[in-house]
Amino acid sequence: MWKESYSGDYNIVMSHIRNIREKIEDNPSKPSYIQTVWGVGYRFNKNLIA
């Protein structure tokens, strides 16, 4: 839009998700609350939502 190159980090969402997982998951390396949907993004586990 502004004809300027983006100089930020393209993985900023992934970094935020990792930080959230470290705070809410029992085992962040095997997440149960926030699931990765490859090619799409992330979602909350439908089975854990009441």
Secondary structure, DSSP 8 states (H G I E B T S, - for coil): --S----S-TTHHHHHHHHHHHHH-SSTTS-SSEEEETTTEEEE-GGG--
